[in-house]
């Protein structure tokens, strides 16, 4: 998403400049490495595999087609914008019931700009609760709040390329190998 680009580059924050520069580094072939501070909602661990993913709504729309995203043995990242909590929960259930979460090497939850519940229609569950409900039986690392999606701090990711996802009490590292 190109919404990281400010109208006036002189007003860009350090995070914006860094995420914009990640696009340049990606295009010239630099190996990508991102480090994030510790988040105790994350599931610690390490996994290695090709990175795949994108917008959760699009991934779900393509399910059942020849363009279905294959996830076995891969690190999956998801993000979304403009969806209600109950819709996100349904999309996550679709990933679970289609066994697309079963054989992951890691899961990265990017930025989700969630629509507020309609008055009197409170869903009452956080994104973290919804995700953890679907992956609690698995033993791969899960990273929340990774800066990818429809946000200002939005890092370039190389899909289809092998990465290692390492999450510990020291923080998160996603590194191309």
Number of C-alpha atoms within 10 A of each C-alpha: 12 12 14 21 16 14 9 7 10 8 10 16 14 10 15 21 18 15 21 21 14 20 18 12 14 15 11 9 9 12 12 18 15 16 13 15 12 16 17 13 13 22 21 21 18 19 21 20 22 20 26 21 21 19 18 19 17 14 16 16 12 12 15 10 8 7 10 13 18 12 21 16 17 24 30 25 23 21 21 20 17 12 16 15 22 16 12 21 20 13 17 22 17 16 19 16 12 12 13 16 24 19 15 21 27 28 26 24 23 22 21 23 16 15 11 13 14 9 6 6 9 11 13 10 11 11 16 14 12 17 19 16 14 18 16 10 9 15 17 22 22 28 29 19 16 22 21 25 26 20 18 21 22 25 24 21 22 18 15 13 14 17 25 20 28 22 27 17 13 12 16 25 20 23 16 20 13
